[in-house]
Amino acid sequence: MIVYLKGKLVFKDPTYVIIDISGIGYQVKISLQTYSKIKDEEQVMLLTFLHIKEDAHTLYGFKEESEKKLFLNLISISGVGPNTGLMILSSLSTEELEQAIIQGDDKTIQNVKGVGIKTAQRIILELKDKVRKDSLLDNATAPQGFMKQSNKTREEALQALITLGFPKAAAEKNIATVLKKTGNEISLEDLIKASLKTS
């Protein structure tokens, strides 16, 4: 699995970029919001998702972790493929889309080309709790300086627990329980260890 690409931006277009890494050019599809964040950069690092079909291997790239997460949530929904997911993220910012999902605003999502009423309602139905939980976790009171660090630590701990065989819901619950007791100034290793012991 290609998790990220870091290299020289040799071509950029609002829908895709080509990144040169040691003389190999990788074509990566991107959303408009990622394009607006990297359009002035020469060296770039994009988080990636590799979509494999019988006739194509396509890389999708994201500047922000939050956008990649939303993209993966979107394509987990029946009827939403990677291109539709990218279209939604090009039409609405991460914040706008999360807001529409939380508020049950299917009209905003329907405004995206190629998204009908049933798909918009399915997106809201299936992602409402996920998005609400994520935004509550992101807005949890924390000293501003630790905010990004603690979110990153929590994400890494979650991935580690899932890799170790924990169901995602149980892993999230354990991490939240530990963070409630310890606050956000806990190392990744300690957070994983404590989460493993939490039942």
Kinemage of the C-alpha trace (Angstrom):
@kinemage 1
@onewidth
@group {chain A} dominant
@subgroup {mainchain}
@vectorlist {calphas} color= white
{ca met a 1} P 0.000 0.000 0.000
{ca ile a 2} L 1.382 3.442 -0.939
{ca val a 3} L 0.608 5.646 2.075
{ca tyr a 4} L 2.228 8.878 0.933
{ca leu a 5} L 4.399 10.336 -1.818
{ca lys a 6} L 7.070 12.961 -1.274
{ca gly a 7} L 8.893 14.524 -4.179
{ca lys a 8} L 9.086 17.258 -6.793
{ca leu a 9} L 5.866 18.561 -8.294
{ca val a 10} L 6.566 18.476 -12.028
{ca phe a 11} L 3.000 19.018 -13.231
{ca lys a 12} L -0.112 20.341 -11.532
{ca asp a 13} L -3.658 20.612 -12.698
{ca pro a 14} L -6.802 21.196 -10.563
{ca thr a 15} L -7.667 17.495 -10.985
{ca tyr a 16} L -4.286 15.745 -10.874
{ca val a 17} L -0.570 16.215 -10.289
{ca ile a 18} L 2.581 14.395 -11.347
{ca ile a 19} L 5.189 13.923 -8.617
{ca asp a 20} L 8.767 13.019 -9.560
{ca ile a 21} L 10.390 10.671 -7.042
{ca ser a 22} L 13.921 9.559 -7.991
{ca gly a 23} L 13.164 9.890 -11.693
{ca ile a 24} L 9.793 8.097 -11.601
{ca gly a 25} L 6.672 10.187 -12.256
{ca tyr a 26} L 3.574 9.293 -10.235
{ca gln a 27} L 0.231 10.595 -11.487
{ca val a 28} L -2.062 11.357 -8.557
{ca lys a 29} L -5.699 12.461 -8.741
{ca ile a 30} L -6.506 15.300 -6.352
{ca ser a 31} L -9.451 17.422 -5.255
{ca leu a 32} L -9.729 21.158 -5.738
{ca gln a 33} L -9.111 21.746 -2.028
{ca thr a 34} L -5.788 19.871 -2.166
{ca tyr a 35} L -4.861 21.732 -5.367
{ca ser a 36} L -5.442 25.121 -3.713
{ca lys a 37} L -3.085 24.136 -0.866
{ca ile a 38} L -0.223 22.840 -3.051
{ca lys a 39} L -0.444 24.981 -6.200
{ca asp a 40} L 2.483 27.194 -5.134
{ca glu a 41} L 4.704 24.380 -3.864
{ca glu a 42} L 7.626 22.812 -5.716
{ca gln a 43} L 8.323 19.985 -3.274
{ca val a 44} L 5.226 18.248 -2.014
{ca met a 45} L 4.108 15.465 0.276
{ca leu a 46} L 0.689 13.968 -0.353
{ca leu a 47} L -1.117 11.315 1.676
{ca thr a 48} L -2.338 8.729 -0.801
{ca phe a 49} L -4.896 6.022 -1.388
{ca leu a 50} L -4.329 3.403 -4.094
{ca his a 51} L -7.522 2.215 -5.769
{ca ile a 52} L -7.108 -1.056 -7.639
{ca lys a 53} L -9.475 -2.224 -10.366
{ca glu a 54} L -8.996 -4.918 -12.995
{ca asp a 55} L -8.114 -2.371 -15.663
{ca ala a 56} L -6.427 0.382 -13.615
{ca his a 57} L -4.396 1.263 -10.544
{ca thr a 58} L -5.254 4.848 -9.569
{ca leu a 59} L -3.574 6.969 -6.902
{ca tyr a 60} L -5.614 9.595 -5.049
{ca gly a 61} L -3.751 12.271 -3.086
{ca phe a 62} L -4.616 14.536 -0.159
{ca lys a 63} L -2.759 17.371 1.519
{ca glu a 64} L -4.621 16.997 4.825
{ca glu a 65} L -5.296 13.902 6.920
{ca ser a 66} L -8.880 15.111 7.569
{ca glu a 67} L -9.633 15.168 3.826
{ca lys a 68} L -8.221 11.672 3.284
{ca lys a 69} L -10.261 10.352 6.212
{ca leu a 70} L -13.461 11.864 4.808
{ca phe a 71} L -12.665 10.455 1.352
{ca leu a 72} L -12.235 6.937 2.783
{ca asn a 73} L -15.503 7.319 4.701
{ca leu a 74} L -17.293 8.444 1.531
{ca ile a 75} L -16.064 5.578 -0.640
{ca ser a 76} L -17.083 3.053 2.020
{ca ile a 77} L -20.684 3.926 1.116
{ca ser a 78} L -22.464 1.862 -1.512
{ca gly a 79} L -22.857 3.921 -4.682
{ca val a 80} L -19.964 6.314 -3.942
{ca gly a 81} L -16.842 5.486 -5.945
{ca pro a 82} L -13.465 7.242 -5.679
{ca asn a 83} L -14.247 9.672 -8.522
{ca thr a 84} L -17.558 10.686 -6.917
{ca gly a 85} L -15.773 11.029 -3.570
{ca leu a 86} L -13.209 13.328 -5.174
{ca met a 87} L -15.978 15.295 -6.908
{ca ile a 88} L -17.723 15.851 -3.541
{ca leu a 89} L -14.451 17.002 -1.927
{ca ser a 90} L -13.788 19.340 -4.869
{ca ser a 91} L -17.245 20.884 -4.577
{ca leu a 92} L -17.369 21.240 -0.790
{ca ser a 93} L -14.580 21.896 1.697
{ca thr a 94} L -14.034 19.284 4.414
{ca glu a 95} L -15.708 21.621 6.932
{ca glu a 96} L -18.728 22.308 4.679
{ca leu a 97} L -19.255 18.622 3.996
{ca glu a 98} L -18.950 17.667 7.679
{ca gln a 99} L -21.407 20.441 8.577
{ca ala a 100} L -23.910 19.250 5.940
{ca ile a 101} L -23.637 15.653 7.207
{ca ile a 102} L -24.073 16.608 10.877
{ca gln a 103} L -27.045 18.872 10.101
{ca gly a 104} L -28.680 16.341 7.761
{ca asp a 105} L -28.515 18.867 4.922
{ca asp a 106} L -28.939 16.589 1.892
{ca lys a 107} L -29.622 19.540 -0.463
{ca thr a 108} L -26.055 20.838 -0.103
{ca ile a 109} L -24.664 17.387 -0.919
{ca gln a 110} L -27.102 16.990 -3.838
{ca asn a 111} L -25.670 20.159 -5.381
{ca val a 112} L -22.580 18.125 -6.251
{ca lys a 113} L -22.601 16.925 -9.868
{ca gly a 114} L -23.549 13.266 -10.091
{ca val a 115} L -24.961 12.957 -6.553
{ca gly a 116} L -28.683 12.230 -6.385
{ca ile a 117} L -31.066 12.426 -3.446
{ca lys a 118} L -30.680 8.742 -2.459
{ca thr a 119} L -26.876 8.918 -2.415
{ca ala a 120} L -26.929 12.196 -0.452
{ca gln a 121} L -29.287 10.687 2.128
{ca arg a 122} L -27.171 7.524 2.367
{ca ile a 123} L -24.033 9.639 2.973
{ca ile a 124} L -25.785 11.462 5.818
{ca leu a 125} L -27.296 8.312 7.302
{ca glu a 126} L -24.058 6.328 7.288
{ca leu a 127} L -21.585 9.075 8.206
{ca lys a 128} L -23.503 11.271 10.661
{ca asp a 129} L -22.357 9.481 13.823
{ca lys a 130} L -18.789 8.998 12.552
{ca val a 131} L -18.373 12.662 11.582
{ca arg a 132} L -20.022 13.924 14.768
{ca lys a 133} L -17.740 11.727 16.902
{ca asp a 134} L -14.637 12.880 15.019
{ca ser a 135} L -15.543 16.543 15.304
{ca leu a 136} L -16.246 16.150 19.032
{ca leu a 137} L -12.849 14.504 19.486
{ca asp a 138} L -11.157 17.225 17.437
{ca asn a 139} L -12.820 19.966 19.463
{ca ala a 140} L -12.148 18.354 22.830
{ca thr a 141} L -10.614 20.897 25.147
{ca ala a 142} L -6.865 20.796 24.783
{ca pro a 143} L -4.117 23.398 24.968
{ca gln a 144} L -3.782 24.736 21.432
{ca gly a 145} L -0.141 23.706 21.088
{ca phe a 146} L -0.962 20.085 21.844
{ca met a 147} L -4.030 19.984 19.645
{ca lys a 148} L -2.465 18.719 16.423
{ca gln a 149} L 0.007 16.503 18.254
{ca ser a 150} L -2.687 14.825 20.359
{ca asn a 151} L -4.908 14.236 17.301
{ca lys a 152} L -1.954 12.689 15.456
{ca thr a 153} L -1.059 10.540 18.475
{ca arg a 154} L -4.664 9.370 18.780
{ca glu a 155} L -4.820 8.488 15.064
{ca glu a 156} L -1.559 6.541 15.270
{ca ala a 157} L -2.688 4.708 18.406
{ca leu a 158} L -5.999 3.833 16.734
{ca gln a 159} L -4.198 2.411 13.683
{ca ala a 160} L -1.901 0.389 15.937
{ca leu a 161} L -4.812 -1.118 17.895
{ca ile a 162} L -6.703 -1.979 14.698
{ca thr a 163} L -3.550 -3.612 13.294
{ca leu a 164} L -3.310 -5.609 16.526
{ca gly a 165} L -6.793 -6.960 15.853
{ca phe a 166} L -9.016 -4.629 17.897
{ca pro a 167} L -12.402 -3.734 16.372
{ca lys a 168} L -12.325 -0.025 15.449
{ca ala a 169} L -15.201 0.947 17.787
{ca ala a 170} L -13.579 -0.779 20.779
{ca ala a 171} L -10.191 0.770 19.986
{ca glu a 172} L -11.691 4.279 19.757
{ca lys a 173} L -13.532 3.781 23.059
{ca asn a 174} L -10.388 2.576 24.854
{ca ile a 175} L -8.298 5.476 23.559
{ca ala a 176} L -10.971 8.005 24.582
{ca thr a 177} L -11.112 6.446 28.081
{ca val a 178} L -7.335 6.661 28.491
{ca leu a 179} L -7.140 10.257 27.198
{ca lys a 180} L -9.919 11.278 29.587
{ca lys a 181} L -7.826 10.054 32.522
{ca thr a 182} L -4.390 11.198 31.357
{ca gly a 183} L -5.068 14.314 29.287
{ca asn a 184} L -3.351 14.847 25.951
{ca glu a 185} L 0.279 14.886 27.118
{ca ile a 186} L 0.775 11.145 26.805
{ca ser a 187} L 3.292 9.461 24.532
{ca leu a 188} L 2.103 7.247 21.689
{ca glu a 189} L 3.673 4.164 23.297
{ca asp a 190} L 2.008 4.819 26.673
{ca leu a 191} L -1.340 5.508 25.012
{ca ile a 192} L -1.218 2.202 23.100
{ca lys a 193} L -0.129 0.256 26.202
{ca ala a 194} L -2.831 1.819 28.388
{ca ser a 195} L -5.482 1.273 25.684
{ca leu a 196} L -4.541 -2.402 25.451
{ca lys a 197} L -5.154 -2.769 29.187
{ca thr a 198} L -8.484 -0.913 29.146
{ca ser a 199} L -11.415 -3.302 28.915
